[in-house]
Amino acid sequence: MDAQHVADAVCHIAAMPLAANVLHMTVMASAMPFVGRG
């Protein structure tokens, strides 16, 4: 997983207007075979 993708997501949130809220954001690799506790 490229760290640049995570940095882009954080910058996208920082550029949003102050009236916008991002409560949860999950960034995960697309090739993960299992999601959750396994």
C-alpha positions as CSV (number, residue, x, y, z in Angstrom):
1,M,0.0,0.0,0.0
2,D,1.5,3.3,-1.1
3,A,1.7,5.9,1.7
4,Q,0.9,8.6,-0.9
5,H,-2.7,7.4,-1.2
6,V,-3.1,7.9,2.6
7,A,-1.5,11.3,2.4
8,D,-3.8,12.3,-0.5
9,A,-6.9,11.2,1.5
10,V,-5.7,13.3,4.5
11,C,-5.1,16.3,2.3
12,H,-8.6,15.9,0.7
13,I,-10.2,16.1,4.2
14,A,-8.1,19.1,5.2
15,A,-9.2,20.9,2.0
16,M,-12.9,20.5,2.8
17,P,-15.0,23.4,4.0
18,L,-15.3,23.9,7.7
19,A,-19.0,23.0,7.6
20,A,-18.2,19.5,6.3
21,N,-17.5,16.6,8.8
22,V,-15.7,13.4,8.1
23,L,-16.6,11.1,11.1
24,H,-14.9,7.9,9.9
25,M,-12.6,7.0,7.1
26,T,-11.1,3.6,6.4
27,V,-8.1,3.3,4.1
28,M,-7.2,-0.2,3.2
29,A,-5.3,-2.1,0.6
30,S,-7.6,-3.3,-2.2
31,A,-5.9,-6.7,-2.4
32,M,-6.5,-7.7,1.3
33,P,-7.9,-11.2,1.3
34,F,-9.7,-10.8,4.6
35,V,-11.4,-7.8,6.3
36,G,-11.9,-7.7,10.0
37,R,-10.5,-10.0,12.6
38,G,-10.0,-12.9,10.2
